[in-house]
Amino acid sequence: MFNTINASVLLLFMLLGFTLKGQDKKDKIEAMHSAYITEKVGLTQDEAQKFWPIYNQYHADMEELQKQRRQNARTIKDAGGIDNMKDADVQKLIANEIDIKSRELDLRKKYIVQFETVLSVKKVAKFFIAEEQFKLYLLEQLKKRRQGGQEKEPEFVPQ
């Protein structure tokens, strides 16, 4: 049901919640994200002023769906794993995940239209590509950190 990137992103955000200490690191990641997106999409100052408020609402709406996914994960954890759950309860979780995916797709469609009011279609496509690249970059940094290869968060924006 999950594709690899969505599962990885969910894992990333769950793990980041445990590994990041304080708002300061979250702010640094958000600043890196903004700089990365701005650079990769090639946002002009005027486009950025119009784009980021729309993006912030998009992000907030997507975060609401992530909260529901985390609740599903908590339900499984609280039950001691899927094997300890009743089939009917697992079926509800599956239906819930399908519903979340459907609403996620609807949100993407809605926001593509909104993004296209301030950006060209090519820049909207570049945005979605850059979003995925940045998530993969964060996953790689987390992996390095967990392997002891990096003691602090990186101070550069990925290429």
C-alpha positions as CSV (number, residue, x, y, z in Angstrom):
1,M,0.0,0.0,0.0
2,F,2.8,2.4,0.8
3,N,5.2,3.2,-1.9
4,T,8.9,3.2,-0.9
5,I,9.3,7.0,-0.9
6,N,6.1,7.5,1.2
7,A,7.1,4.8,3.7
8,S,10.6,6.3,3.8
9,V,9.3,9.8,4.4
10,L,7.0,8.6,7.1
11,L,9.9,6.8,8.8
12,L,12.1,9.9,8.4
13,F,9.6,12.2,10.1
14,M,9.0,9.7,12.9
15,L,12.8,9.3,13.4
16,L,13.5,13.0,13.1
17,G,11.1,13.6,15.9
18,F,13.4,11.4,18.1
19,T,16.7,12.6,16.8
20,L,16.2,16.4,16.5
21,K,16.7,18.3,19.7
22,G,14.6,21.4,19.9
23,Q,13.1,23.9,17.6
24,D,16.5,25.2,16.5
25,K,17.3,22.1,14.4
26,K,13.8,22.1,12.9
27,D,14.2,25.7,12.0
28,K,17.5,24.9,10.3
29,I,16.0,22.1,8.3
30,E,13.1,24.3,7.2
31,A,15.6,27.0,6.2
32,M,17.6,24.5,4.2
33,H,14.4,23.2,2.6
34,S,13.3,26.7,1.6
35,A,16.7,27.6,0.2
36,Y,16.8,24.3,-1.7
37,I,13.4,24.6,-3.2
38,T,14.0,28.3,-4.1
39,E,17.2,27.4,-5.8
40,K,16.1,24.3,-7.6
41,V,12.8,25.8,-8.8
42,G,14.5,29.0,-9.7
43,L,12.0,31.2,-7.8
44,T,12.2,34.9,-8.4
45,Q,11.6,37.2,-5.4
46,D,8.1,38.0,-6.7
47,E,7.3,34.3,-7.2
48,A,8.7,33.3,-3.8
49,Q,6.5,35.9,-2.1
50,K,3.4,34.4,-3.7
51,F,4.5,30.7,-3.6
52,W,5.5,30.3,0.0
53,P,2.2,31.2,1.6
54,I,0.5,28.7,-0.7
55,Y,3.1,26.1,0.1
56,N,2.8,26.7,3.8
57,Q,-1.0,25.9,3.6
58,Y,-0.2,22.9,1.5
59,H,2.3,21.7,4.0
60,A,-0.1,22.2,6.9
61,D,-2.8,20.2,5.0
62,M,-0.5,17.4,4.2
63,E,0.7,17.3,7.9
64,E,-2.8,16.7,9.0
65,L,-2.8,13.6,6.9
66,Q,0.5,12.6,8.3
67,K,-0.9,12.9,11.8
68,Q,-3.6,10.4,10.8
69,R,-0.9,8.0,9.5
70,R,1.0,8.3,12.8
71,Q,-2.2,7.5,14.6
72,N,-2.5,4.3,12.6
73,A,1.1,3.4,13.5
74,R,0.3,4.1,17.2
75,T,-2.8,1.8,16.9
76,I,-0.6,-1.0,15.6
77,K,2.1,-0.4,18.2
78,D,-0.4,-0.3,21.0
79,A,-1.8,-3.6,19.9
80,G,1.6,-5.2,19.9
81,G,1.8,-5.5,16.2
82,I,-0.6,-6.4,13.4
83,D,-0.5,-10.1,14.2
84,N,-2.1,-9.2,17.6
85,M,-5.0,-7.3,16.0
86,K,-8.4,-8.6,14.9
87,D,-8.9,-8.8,11.2
88,A,-11.7,-6.3,11.3
89,D,-9.4,-3.8,13.0
90,V,-6.7,-4.4,10.4
91,Q,-9.3,-3.9,7.7
92,K,-10.2,-0.6,9.2
93,L,-6.6,0.5,9.1
94,I,-6.2,-0.5,5.5
95,A,-9.4,1.4,4.6
96,N,-8.1,4.4,6.5
97,E,-4.8,4.3,4.7
98,I,-6.6,4.1,1.3
99,D,-8.7,7.1,2.4
100,I,-5.7,9.0,3.5
101,K,-3.9,8.3,0.1
102,S,-7.0,9.4,-1.8
103,R,-7.2,12.7,0.2
104,E,-3.5,13.2,-0.3
105,L,-3.9,12.9,-4.1
106,D,-6.9,15.3,-4.0
107,L,-4.8,17.8,-2.0
108,R,-2.0,17.5,-4.6
109,K,-4.4,18.1,-7.4
110,K,-5.9,21.1,-5.6
111,Y,-2.5,22.7,-4.8
112,I,-1.1,22.1,-8.3
113,V,-3.9,24.4,-9.5
114,Q,-3.0,26.9,-6.9
115,F,0.8,26.7,-7.5
116,E,0.1,27.2,-11.2
117,T,-1.5,30.6,-10.4
118,V,1.9,31.9,-9.3
119,L,4.4,29.6,-11.1
120,S,4.7,28.2,-14.6
121,V,3.8,24.5,-15.1
122,K,7.5,23.7,-15.5
123,K,8.4,25.4,-12.2
124,V,5.5,23.5,-10.5
125,A,7.0,20.2,-11.8
126,K,10.5,21.3,-10.6
127,F,9.0,21.9,-7.2
128,F,7.6,18.4,-6.8
129,I,10.9,16.9,-8.1
130,A,12.9,19.1,-5.7
131,E,10.6,18.1,-2.8
132,E,11.3,14.5,-3.3
133,Q,15.1,15.1,-3.8
134,F,15.2,17.0,-0.5
135,K,13.3,14.2,1.4
136,L,15.8,11.6,0.0
137,Y,18.7,13.9,1.0
138,L,17.3,14.1,4.6
139,L,16.9,10.3,4.7
140,E,20.5,9.9,3.6
141,Q,21.7,12.3,6.3
142,L,19.7,10.5,8.9
143,K,21.2,7.2,7.8
144,K,24.7,8.6,8.0
145,R,24.0,10.0,11.4
146,R,22.7,6.7,12.7
147,Q,25.8,5.0,11.4
148,G,28.0,7.4,13.3
149,G,29.3,9.1,10.1
150,Q,28.0,12.5,11.0
151,E,27.8,14.1,14.4
152,K,25.8,17.3,13.5
153,E,23.4,18.4,10.9
154,P,24.9,19.4,7.6
155,E,25.5,23.1,6.9
156,F,25.0,22.9,3.2
157,V,22.1,22.5,0.8
158,P,22.2,19.3,-1.3
159,Q,23.1,19.6,-5.0
